[in-house]
């Protein structure tokens, strides 16, 4: 739920509204196993390399409720859309955001914004990890460390 948390933090900063005006939760979640190997990274202190695996992808609807919003509706939607364009770069196949508004009075409205997100679930080998996978301990890795390839091995065994 990193993306929903980040979007709520962004909306709080952009609107200046206090935390008590926001409620957020994940709804309609689906988890798709993948098991995609993401390479290995060197451990700190030159220890052995640690394997990373995308174990699955979590797709869910992030529902953000904003109570007593006093601002301009189109401006708030522009804030959400700009954040999605800047931060959530791979939105192919995801639904467009949905908005419901309930007018409270001449000055405020209660809003509900639903945004579909996908988040990779990545694990890394970790001797202190609490997840058993392939007979070894692993931990969840919030952001995979993917290194740029410096060479490519061809089918003939030669590196270019």
N, C-alpha and C positions, 0 to 999 in steps of 0.2 A: 504494500500500500504506500510505496514511496511516492508515486505520482500524485495520488489524491492528497497526501500530506503536503507535498510541495505546492500544489495548486491552491489549497486552502491558505497556506502561509503567504503566497503571492497575493491572493485576494484580500487577506487581512491587511497587508502592507499597502496595497493600492487604494483600499477604501478607508483605512483608518478605523474600521469598526472593531470593537472589542471581541475577544474570543467567545464570549457568551452569546453573541449574535450568530454564530456559526455552529452547524451540526453537519457532520459528514459521516458517511458509511459506504461500504461496498455492498452491492446487490447483484444478484444473478451471475455469480462467479462460475467459471468453467476452468478446469486445469487440464492441459494437454501434455502428457509425457513426451519428452523429446530425446533425452540422453545424448545430446550433441556435445562432442568433445571440443573444448575451447582452447586447448593448448596447455602448456605448463609454464609456470612462473618460478623464478628463482626465489628461494626463501631468504629471509633476512639473515645476515651474518654468513652468507655463502653456504647455507645448508642445502640439502637436496631440493631439486625442483619439485613443485607441488602441482598436481593435475587440477584442472578446472573443468567442470561439466555443467552445461545447461541441462538441468534435470527435467525442466518443464517450463510451460508458459501459462501464466494466469491471466485470463481475460475476464473483466468484470465491468459493471456499471458503477462509476463513482457518483454518488448522489450528495450534492452539497446544498444545504438549506441555509439561507441567509434571512434572518429575521430583522424587520424594521429597517430595511435598506432605504436610505434617504436620497440616494443619488439618481443619476440619469441611467435608465435601463440600457439604451444602446451603448453607452460608454462602458458599462459593466460587461456587456457581451463582447465588446471590442477587447477588453482586458483579458477575458478568457480566451478568445480566439488568437490574440497575439501571443499569449503564453503557450498555447498549443503549437503554434507555428514555430516558436523559438525553442521550445523544450522537448516536445513530444514529436520528434521528426518523422517517425515511421508510423503513420496513421492509415496506411493502405488497408482497406477492408474493414476499418472500424466505422461505427455509426457516427453521424454528425451529432453534436451536442443538442440536447433538448432543454427547453426552459418552460417552466410554469410560473406564473405570477399571480399573486392575490393582493389586490390593493387594500391597504388598511385604512388610509385616510388621504388627505390631500398631500401629505408629505412623505409617507413611507409605504413600502410594499414588502411582502414576504415572497422570497424567490426560491425556487428549487431548480437547480441546474444538474442535469445528468450528462456525464461524459463517459464514453466507453474507453477503457484503457486496456493495454496488454503490458504485462511485466514479466520479464525473464526471471526464472528462479535458478540461480547459479550457485553451485556448491564448490568448495575447494578442500583439498586434503588438509586435514588439521589434526595433529595428534591429540589436541584437547577438545576436538569437536564432538558433538553429541548426536550426530547423524551417522548411522552405519550404512555404508554403501560399498558394494564390491569387497566386503570383508575388511574395510578400513574406516577410520573415523573421518568425518567431514564436517564443515561448518558452512552456513549460508554466507555467500559473498554478495554484499549489496551492489558492488560495481565490479564486473569482471576486468581483470588486467590483461588486455590483449596486446601483445607485442607485435610490432611490424616485422614481417618476414625479411630476413637479410639475404637469403638464398633459397633456391628452389631445386629440389632433387628431381631429376628427370628419370624416366623409366629405365634408362641405360646405366643408372647409378652415378652419373656425373652431376655435380652441382653447378648451376649457372648463376 
